[in-house]
Amino acid sequence: MHASVSDRIVVHGLYVGDPGRRGVIREVHGTSGEAPYLVDWSDGHQALFYPAGDTTIEPQEEDAPAAKA
């Protein structure tokens, strides 16, 4: 998995009704865009995160303005 700063990260819920988690990548600590990532989660927490198979990356569009912190 490869990501860049400002990409969105989504951890999908495992059970029916589980909304999962969403966040914004603030730092990439691996080489060539690999994990771990420092993520600002939508619930206000910030954590170093190693993604698993239930995680997807939504790349930040280059033409779109950067998300406000």
C-alpha positions in Angstrom: 0.0 0.0 0.0 1.3 3.4 -1.0 0.0 6.8 0.2 1.0 10.5 0.3 0.4 13.3 2.8 -3.2 14.6 2.6 -4.6 11.3 1.2 -7.7 10.0 3.0 -7.6 6.6 4.6 -10.6 4.4 5.2 -10.8 1.4 7.5 -13.9 -0.5 6.5 -16.2 -1.9 9.2 -16.1 -5.7 9.7 -19.7 -6.1 10.8 -23.1 -5.0 9.5 -23.8 -1.5 10.9 -20.2 -0.8 11.7 -19.3 2.5 10.1 -15.6 1.9 10.1 -13.0 4.7 10.5 -11.9 7.6 8.3 -8.9 9.9 8.6 -6.3 12.1 6.8 -2.7 11.1 6.4 -0.5 13.8 7.9 2.9 12.1 7.7 4.3 9.1 5.8 7.1 7.4 7.8 7.9 4.5 5.4 10.0 4.6 2.3 8.3 5.3 -1.1 4.9 6.0 0.4 4.7 2.9 2.5 3.4 2.5 6.1 3.4 3.5 8.9 1.3 6.7 8.5 0.5 9.4 11.0 -3.2 9.8 10.7 -5.6 12.4 12.0 -8.8 10.4 12.6 -12.3 11.9 12.2 -12.9 11.3 15.9 -10.2 13.8 16.8 -7.5 11.3 17.7 -4.1 11.2 16.0 -2.1 7.9 15.8 0.7 6.1 14.0 -1.1 3.5 11.8 -0.1 0.3 9.9 -2.9 -0.5 7.5 -4.4 -4.0 7.2 -6.4 -5.7 4.4 -9.6 -3.8 5.4 -8.0 -0.5 4.6 -8.2 1.6 1.4 -6.5 4.9 0.4 -8.3 7.7 -1.4 -5.7 9.8 -3.1 -6.0 13.6 -2.7 -6.8 15.1 -6.1 -4.0 17.3 -7.2 -6.4 20.1 -8.5 -8.4 20.1 -5.2 -7.4 22.5 -2.5 -5.7 20.9 0.5 -8.0 19.9 3.4 -7.9 22.2 6.4 -6.5 20.7 9.6 
